[in-house]
Amino acid sequence: MKKLSILTVIFFILTGCATTEIWTSRPEIQTTSNPFFNARLKPLTQDFNYYVAFLLKVENITGNPIEIDWNKCRYLLNGQSNGIFVFKGIDRSTLKDSTIPTDIIPPGKAFSKEIVPYKMLARAILKSTRRDEDEKSIYPGPLPAGKNGILLVIRQNGKELRKILTVQIEVAKTNKDRGN
């Protein structure tokens, strides 16, 4: 009995001293506006304990369609271009050829899409050649601490508009039992 209670105490000490990471974003949502569109960028955790993606929302505030040029949009990490974004439904062949179709936003309408930096994707070991199983084997990896965001490239009537939206992602370690 004495041995069991010593093991129980050791277990609670070890688990009570465990640390966890708390991920925060400043600001939680970054916004920008101009005479053509309003845009919002929010980091997402999805089902993870860390940020893995962004929710991009763009509202067309003009009387003409606008389009997001995914081939020119870039993931920004600490002020440096760090590749393109991918999203659900993207055809992998368009990544290599830089022929990702644009998303068109009609006048007065809003658009939203979850986007993931391509370089942050993680792949599970592939056990099948079936496409549906292959897609399930690709997971977003954690966004690193630092300044994360997008160089957003929008076109309207041949005019290219560029806006940068960034958030500061911070990771703090804390003890589980104290809730610090």
Order of alpha helices (4+ residues) and beta strands (2+ residues): alpha-beta-beta-beta-beta-beta-beta-beta-beta-alpha-beta-beta-beta-alpha-beta-beta-beta
